[in-house]
Amino acid sequence: MIEKTPQKIALVTGASRGLGTALAEALSPTHHIVALGRTTGALEELDDRIQAKGGSTTLAPMDITNMDAMAQLCRSIYDRWGGLDLWLHTAVHAAPLTPVAFLDNKDWTKSVASNVTATGHLIPFIAPLLGATGRAVFFDDPHSGEKFFGAYGATKTAQIALARSWAAETVKTGPKVHILTPAPMPTATRARFFPGEDRSALADIHAEAARLLAMI
């Protein structure tokens, strides 16, 4: 059987849960999804749902902090499709809330590696795949300076600072870089930050994914 070449290719980093999963599903009618995440089982469940709707995925069960794996993935994307149309970066490490004076070294190191260092490596890897016409999307979650959000707030802010610089640098040349701020959603990350919150008041994650995609 001859494989049908997909019209567009989207890479979703952090596709195994939360907003990343919802974005992947929302894009699947028009894009072949390269779904990257650390949880193989969750990626396989995503693949089942997308296939049930007639879409297709390539699963990449990887950790974004493994730069050798990321380099190999990007090379494979180039070899197979020649590039990307869209990159949505939702992968993030949410360290437990704690006073800055009691930051755990392991959590701090992982926050920097996942939220800052990995982003600084991924942008140079992925930019050539997007070329002048592709789009990259980052998702802000502003908690900078809030009490107990030291590790998450600092590293997420640094990640978005990288994205903002890239956006400013590529206004005339492309790719187009978007920075969006999702409404509060009932994700696992938010549940860690706000246990006991009334989740019924939060935005539906699939509706929010559709709203965000409409903005790009």
Secondary structure, 3 states (H helix, E strand, C coil): CCCCCCCCEEEEECCCCHHHHHHHHHHCCCCEEEEEECCHHHHHHHHHHHHHCCCCEEEEECCCCCHHHHHHHHHHHHHHHCCCCEEEECCCCCCCCECHHHCCHHHHHHHHHHHHHHHHHHHHHHHHHHCCCCEEEEECCCCCCCCCEHHHHHHHHHHHHHHHHHHHHCCCCCCEEEEECCCCCCCHHHHHHCCCCCHHHCCCHHHHHHHHHHCC
